[in-house]
Amino acid sequence: MTPTARLAASIDLLVAMEAAPRKPADAVANSFFRERRYIGGGDRRAISGLVWDIMRNWRRLGWWLEQNGGAASPRMLAGAQLVFDRTPMEKLVSIYGGGRFAAGALSDAERGVLEALVDKNLACDDMPRAVRLEVPDWLLPRLEETFGDNLEAEIQAMADPASLDLRINMLRTTRSEAMHALAREGLHAEETKLSPWGLRLEGRQPVTASKPFRDGLVEIQDEGSQLVAAMAGVDPSMRVLDYCAGAGGKTLALAMMMENKGHIVACDVSVVRLEGAVKRLRRAGVHNVERHLLTEGDKWAKRRAASFDRVLVDAPCSGTGTWRRNPDARFRTTQVDLEELLVKQAAIMDRAANLVKPGGRMIYATCSLLRAENAGQVEQFLTRHPDFSLVPSGSVSLPDSLRDQSMISLTPARDETDGFFAAVLERKLPQS
């Protein structure tokens, strides 16, 4: 594709995202490219790269356009991003105009707005703080509560594209063997700093097309997510419940830690997500997992009360910890959404607690950075459930710095992971 056609496709993709504001951007992009199979891999990466840069800079680009009398339309947002990328004005005018697949020539007014941005810096001291930090106004106080003086460093880390993290499958390989297998396909990974199973690749790389992935040697999973699974401290003798299993990422890690022994039940309210786990389990060679769909009025949980050694609750959350990968998510969640999530998280914790046997543990986890979803939920849970207490994980799979922690908070700036929270809550044994 020509630069002109790439720009037009980028604008079309932004229009599609605007038309589906509640749908994750990556899902919209997948549908967009699936309907345009003529767009090759290199062009897809270029188009996605521009669109994702725009999403990371959404509020600042919009602010600059409005300051100069322009509208924050997909067409103008794309132009502003290219200006801040230091695209010469003459080149910018040319890729908008003429040609069969062009976005349409810039009007005199549009050109004037974009010319006013030349030699400007994207961040400006005149911007409101929330605009400069690319967060919703209502969310800024909650993030300040979490990070204090470190907020700007953490926000900057979340603005940078995430690395591609892999978890080796110890049922099939070792970390060294997996690294060599990936290297034979031109994928040069490094060991992660905290997870004993992690490998890291920089940038977007075709891992899923590689033989090590197809053979189940590696699975795509952020290092932080791997450490959440490690917090559970499971062993082959245990009966384990992954209560919000989704497509089974942490289920796979638990099965690996348990050496494919014991018994794991992966639950979810979505049949689509649970079905998505089947292929992953098969590829990994996992056979100690049972899947169960949670439905209204289901007696399953009642029959299995107080029967699990470990219950992992990877709760639905705001996803603020994944902004590196999903920059659109920062503006999809509203204050009302958060309040509803807090109610849902508390209800899930209460239901899951009933399934933990005396002396067993519940691991509560989110990919959120907000105190209300993390430590705040744990504090309220302990008030409602005095038969539980916070205890150190003690998991041998954790690095020494985390092993004695009962709660962990991982952040992009400090830990080079997505933002994750996990707490270990043990159900007390009855008094004799």
C-alpha angles and dihedrals in degrees: 000000000000121000086253093056092045091054092049091050091049091053091047090052091050089051090052090051092050089052091056104039095164095049118090112257094233090056091051090048092050091053091044094055094039088060090049104048090160088076106094128220097263092049091047090054092049094048093045091046092057094043094049091048088054091051091050090052098035101126096040093048090048091048093053092047092050092047088059098044098262133126123244092238122149089253094053095039089057091049093048092050091052091049091052087047083061096248106167112250093237091056092046092053091049097052091050095049138062128007136085096271099035126133091234129270119288115255119231089256093050092047090050092053093049094044088056088062096056112118091009122125118238092231116057132183090227091064119100108256094248090053093048091049094044097236133124114265093240093052098051096083091051092052091047087053090054101043109019110182091000094062098102093049091050093047090050090052090051090051092061118085113261124246120245108254125196131193116214117228106234090193087072110020150358127253092253093049092048091051091052092046091052092045091056086063095047095261106128110193132183128211116262117243100234112021115072089210100045133113125182132211123184120234130352110326131175095247097146091059092053125102094235089058095044090049092052097247093126138023128198107249132141115248090240092056089051090054092051089057089047090055089068091070093207126177135193094267096060138102106221135188123202095197100186097028100158109178091347107258095142091034088063091050091050091050090051092051089050091051090237090296134111117036132290126188115199112202133184140153092232119079090194092058093046092049088051088062094060096076092044093051091049093048091050093049092240117157105159095080128101119191124217129184112218112222136175111277093013112158092201096098094045091055091050099046115148093001106113128087091203131020116188114201109191091179127207106259147162092279093224089145092063099056091115089066099029109035090166090063092074090070099034095068116075130196089255089052090054093050090051091048092053090055092046093048092052092049092049092049091051093050094045092049090063089062096056115099120226106278089021127113140235117207111204114198141171137174088227132114095202121109092216090062095041126030090008091059091047092051092050092046092054090051090054094041112040088170088074129070137182112258134178113265096229089189112162088213092067124085116255091257092062104029096090095044122109091193128029130190117192121194135185096239098045102032105020090234134106113277109276136166128195134173130188114220119184124202110230121240114246116266111258 
